[in-house]
Amino acid sequence: MKANISLALNGILLLAVAYLFSQHLSSGSKEPAGGGAAAAETSAPLNIVFVNADTLFNKYEYFRQQQDALEKRQAEAGQRLNQKGAALENEFRAVQQKIQEGLLAPSQIADEEKRLGQKQQALMAEQEKLSKELVAETQRIQLQLETELRQSLDEMRKRRGYDYILQYGQGSSVLLAADSLDITTEVLEILNQKKPEGEEKASGN
């Protein structure tokens, strides 16, 4: 689960970066025609910074809380299903033992097969339901993180005049970057101080 969420975070960062690229390019495309050469000669160098995805993943407190809660729920659900599965398996073995010893009449065997089959179907349905709930919760966390990250990066870009905010970390296309361009710590401070919208509404009730 940690690996999956880490990959999801990288994907969210890519989405946020792509959004910032599109914002910058759309604003840059409004320059008058014919002024490109003069602008290139007089304009300042591009203001480029980066966010370390691995550090962000490890130190964004709210995201880690959500991740830990999801992993705990997944572990508890798995343990509960395993216990039910083991109990059902024991019932199967007990019925099979009775059949081998000739303790059950044909009608009783049919009833037991029907009963155990229904319990097996119910267990499979419960497993499928829990799986869907966990997937939905994972998607909710990812969407919330994407929204928070995109808003924070966009606000920072406008305030600091950044042209590009790149993603740096495992799986990114940036191979090397100067430490002086790293704004991860500042992004983390903003994210950790800012309550997600859903949390604010919940605390306000």
C-alpha positions as CSV (number, residue, x, y, z in Angstrom):
1,M,0.0,0.0,0.0
2,K,2.8,2.4,0.8
3,A,4.4,1.9,-2.6
4,N,1.0,2.4,-4.3
5,I,0.4,5.6,-2.4
6,S,3.9,6.8,-3.1
7,L,3.4,6.3,-6.9
8,A,0.0,8.0,-6.6
9,L,1.8,11.0,-5.0
10,N,4.3,11.2,-7.8
11,G,1.4,11.1,-10.3
12,I,-0.4,14.0,-8.3
13,L,2.8,16.0,-8.4
14,L,3.1,15.5,-12.2
15,L,-0.5,16.7,-12.5
16,A,0.2,19.8,-10.4
17,V,3.4,20.5,-12.4
18,A,1.5,20.0,-15.7
19,Y,-1.1,22.5,-14.5
20,L,1.5,25.1,-13.6
21,F,3.1,24.6,-17.0
22,S,-0.2,25.2,-18.8
23,Q,-0.9,28.3,-16.7
24,H,2.5,29.7,-17.5
25,L,2.3,28.9,-21.2
26,S,-1.2,30.3,-21.6
27,S,-0.1,33.6,-20.0
28,G,3.0,33.7,-22.1
29,S,1.1,33.2,-25.3
30,K,-0.6,36.6,-24.9
31,E,2.5,38.5,-25.8
32,P,2.2,40.7,-29.0
33,A,3.3,39.1,-32.2
34,G,6.7,40.2,-33.5
35,G,8.0,41.1,-30.0
36,G,9.5,37.7,-29.3
37,A,13.0,38.5,-30.3
38,A,13.2,41.8,-28.4
39,A,11.7,40.1,-25.3
40,A,14.2,37.3,-25.5
41,E,17.0,39.8,-25.4
42,T,15.8,41.8,-22.5
43,S,13.9,39.3,-20.4
44,A,15.4,37.9,-17.2
45,P,16.4,34.3,-16.8
46,L,13.6,31.9,-16.1
47,N,12.8,31.5,-12.4
48,I,12.8,27.7,-11.9
49,V,12.5,25.8,-8.6
50,F,11.6,22.2,-7.7
51,V,9.8,20.1,-5.1
52,N,11.2,16.9,-3.9
53,A,8.4,14.3,-4.2
54,D,10.0,11.8,-1.8
55,T,10.5,14.3,1.0
56,L,7.0,15.6,0.5
57,F,5.6,12.1,0.7
58,N,7.4,11.4,4.0
59,K,6.8,14.7,5.8
60,Y,3.4,15.9,4.8
61,E,1.7,15.2,8.1
62,Y,-2.0,15.2,7.1
63,F,-1.2,12.9,4.2
64,R,0.7,10.5,6.4
65,Q,-2.1,10.5,8.9
66,Q,-4.6,9.6,6.2
67,Q,-2.2,6.9,4.8
68,D,-1.7,5.4,8.3
69,A,-5.4,5.3,8.9
70,L,-6.1,3.7,5.6
71,E,-3.4,1.1,6.1
72,K,-4.8,0.3,9.6
73,R,-8.3,-0.1,8.2
74,Q,-6.9,-2.4,5.4
75,A,-5.1,-4.5,8.0
76,E,-8.1,-4.8,10.2
77,A,-10.3,-5.7,7.3
78,G,-7.9,-8.3,6.1
79,Q,-7.6,-9.8,9.6
80,R,-11.3,-10.0,9.9
81,L,-11.8,-11.6,6.6
82,N,-9.0,-14.1,7.3
83,Q,-10.7,-15.1,10.6
84,K,-14.1,-15.6,8.9
85,G,-12.4,-17.6,6.1
86,A,-10.6,-19.8,8.6
87,A,-13.9,-20.4,10.5
88,L,-15.7,-21.3,7.3
89,E,-12.9,-23.7,6.3
90,N,-13.3,-25.4,9.6
91,E,-17.0,-25.8,9.1
92,F,-16.3,-27.4,5.7
93,R,-13.9,-29.8,7.2
94,A,-16.3,-30.7,10.0
95,V,-19.2,-31.4,7.6
96,Q,-16.8,-33.4,5.3
97,Q,-15.8,-35.5,8.3
98,K,-19.4,-36.2,9.2
99,I,-20.1,-37.3,5.6
100,Q,-17.2,-39.6,5.6
101,E,-18.3,-41.2,8.9
102,G,-21.9,-41.6,7.5
103,L,-23.4,-39.3,10.2
104,L,-25.5,-37.3,7.7
105,A,-28.4,-38.3,5.6
106,P,-28.5,-37.2,2.0
107,S,-31.1,-34.5,2.8
108,Q,-28.8,-33.2,5.6
109,I,-25.8,-33.2,3.3
110,A,-27.8,-31.1,0.8
111,D,-28.8,-28.7,3.5
112,E,-25.2,-28.3,4.7
113,E,-23.9,-27.7,1.2
114,K,-26.5,-25.0,0.7
115,R,-25.8,-23.4,4.0
116,L,-22.0,-23.4,3.5
117,G,-22.4,-22.2,0.0
118,Q,-24.4,-19.2,1.1
119,K,-21.8,-18.4,3.8
120,Q,-19.1,-18.6,1.2
121,Q,-20.9,-16.2,-1.1
122,A,-21.6,-13.8,1.7
123,L,-17.9,-13.8,2.6
124,M,-16.9,-13.1,-1.0
125,A,-19.4,-10.3,-1.2
126,E,-18.1,-8.7,2.0
127,Q,-14.5,-9.0,0.6
128,E,-15.6,-7.3,-2.6
129,K,-17.4,-4.5,-0.7
130,L,-14.4,-3.8,1.5
131,S,-12.1,-3.7,-1.5
132,K,-14.3,-1.2,-3.3
133,E,-14.5,1.0,-0.1
134,L,-10.7,1.0,0.3
135,V,-10.2,1.9,-3.4
136,A,-12.7,4.7,-3.0
137,E,-11.0,6.0,0.1
138,T,-7.6,5.9,-1.6
139,Q,-9.0,7.9,-4.5
140,R,-10.6,10.4,-2.1
141,I,-7.2,11.0,-0.4
142,Q,-5.4,11.3,-3.7
143,L,-7.9,13.9,-5.0
144,Q,-7.7,15.9,-1.7
145,L,-3.9,15.9,-1.8
146,E,-3.9,16.9,-5.5
147,T,-6.2,19.8,-4.7
148,E,-4.2,21.0,-1.7
149,L,-0.9,20.7,-3.5
150,R,-2.1,22.4,-6.7
151,Q,-3.5,25.4,-4.8
152,S,-0.4,25.8,-2.6
153,L,2.0,25.6,-5.6
154,D,-0.1,27.9,-7.7
155,E,-0.3,30.5,-4.9
156,M,3.5,30.2,-4.3
157,R,4.2,30.5,-8.0
158,K,2.2,33.8,-8.3
159,R,3.6,35.2,-5.0
160,R,7.3,34.4,-5.8
161,G,7.1,34.9,-9.6
162,Y,8.2,31.4,-10.4
163,D,8.1,30.4,-14.1
164,Y,8.2,26.7,-13.4
165,I,7.9,24.4,-10.4
166,L,9.4,21.0,-11.2
167,Q,9.1,17.7,-9.6
168,Y,12.3,16.1,-8.4
169,G,12.6,12.6,-6.9
170,Q,12.3,8.9,-7.8
171,G,10.6,8.4,-11.1
172,S,10.8,12.1,-12.2
173,S,12.5,13.3,-15.4
174,V,14.8,15.7,-13.5
175,L,18.1,14.0,-13.0
176,L,20.0,16.6,-11.0
177,A,19.1,20.0,-9.4
178,A,20.9,22.5,-7.3
179,D,19.9,22.5,-3.6
180,S,19.3,26.3,-3.8
181,L,16.3,25.7,-6.0
182,D,14.6,23.3,-3.6
183,I,11.4,24.8,-2.1
184,T,10.2,21.5,-0.6
185,T,10.6,22.7,3.0
186,E,8.6,25.8,2.4
187,V,5.8,23.8,0.6
188,L,5.7,21.4,3.5
189,E,5.4,24.3,6.0
190,I,2.4,25.7,4.0
191,L,0.7,22.3,3.7
192,N,1.3,21.3,7.3
193,Q,-0.1,24.6,8.6
194,K,-3.1,24.5,6.3
195,K,-6.1,22.4,7.2
196,P,-7.7,20.7,4.2
197,E,-11.1,22.1,3.3
198,G,-13.0,19.0,4.5
199,E,-11.3,19.2,7.9
200,E,-12.1,22.9,8.3
201,K,-15.8,22.3,7.6
202,A,-15.8,19.3,10.0
203,S,-14.2,21.3,12.8
204,G,-16.6,24.2,12.3
205,N,-19.7,22.1,13.0
